[in-house]
């Protein structure tokens, strides 16, 4: 324990009872009485009113560490965080956050508690449900392995036919996008970095073997490198305002970057390389969407529309 932490701990110990003997402090921290005297003097110099009784011990003179204080805005932010974690995390994160939130609520003032109780029923997060996971409660385990630099062994579902591949990976970070958590790691099988969707991890085992951190990219370096490598193209579409309100959440999964209101239409811009996925999504909004550019996307929309027309004309 460093000295700053020890001074704080001594101050808390002095608050725990009426009088604390110097030997009690020395025994607790495994330090000499001379060090105890120096620490007490340092606290006094910092303005802590410590009294002493010869042959008895030390005591605090009407001094207490201030309790944890939160403004309404800060308390509300904690509640919003809990709502988001319940939808975007897993049970391991949700349970830990709930436990921490209960501890925080216990030290709030009465009006702050009433504020949170009133707000609780008035805030909801309607995130899109994720597909059923192969494994649950992995996020806490993954976080621990990232921080400790430990190799993970996973059975990973590689395709829609549920074929699995076993990998040893060196995790560098977690990223949330497209309504799923993604584990970014160096894959020893492929000898390269890979993006593993957490809900496709069938089993996960921490090998407790360590890997050298200096040999890996940072998460930010990986993401920066990914942006450079991707061949992203700009897409511009006009969407009727009546349809645009239904596109708010899903559009981020297709590379949405900006929008501008223009009369009865909203001009949306996307950066993407997945033209077919974007085209099929836009097509679901029918005549309320008009592709402005690129021509490649316009042609694809026409092709898909003709396929749908032919399918239904021949089926009925």
Secondary structure as GFF3:
##gff-version 3
##sequence-region A 1 316
A	DSSP	alpha_helix	3	16	.	.	.	ID=ss1
A	DSSP	alpha_helix	22	29	.	.	.	ID=ss2
A	DSSP	alpha_helix	33	45	.	.	.	ID=ss3
A	DSSP	beta_strand	50	53	.	.	.	ID=ss4
A	DSSP	beta_strand	57	60	.	.	.	ID=ss5
A	DSSP	alpha_helix	72	88	.	.	.	ID=ss6
A	DSSP	alpha_helix	91	106	.	.	.	ID=ss7
A	DSSP	alpha_helix	110	120	.	.	.	ID=ss8
A	DSSP	alpha_helix	139	148	.	.	.	ID=ss9
A	DSSP	beta_strand	150	157	.	.	.	ID=ss10
A	DSSP	beta_strand	164	177	.	.	.	ID=ss11
A	DSSP	beta_strand	180	187	.	.	.	ID=ss12
A	DSSP	beta_strand	192	197	.	.	.	ID=ss13
A	DSSP	three_ten_helix	198	200	.	.	.	ID=ss14
A	DSSP	beta_strand	201	210	.	.	.	ID=ss15
A	DSSP	three_ten_helix	213	215	.	.	.	ID=ss16
A	DSSP	alpha_helix	219	229	.	.	.	ID=ss17
A	DSSP	beta_strand	233	240	.	.	.	ID=ss18
A	DSSP	alpha_helix	241	244	.	.	.	ID=ss19
A	DSSP	three_ten_helix	250	254	.	.	.	ID=ss20
A	DSSP	beta_strand	256	262	.	.	.	ID=ss21
A	DSSP	beta_strand	265	272	.	.	.	ID=ss22
A	DSSP	alpha_helix	275	283	.	.	.	ID=ss23
A	DSSP	three_ten_helix	286	288	.	.	.	ID=ss24
A	DSSP	beta_strand	289	293	.	.	.	ID=ss25
A	DSSP	alpha_helix	295	315	.	.	.	ID=ss26
###
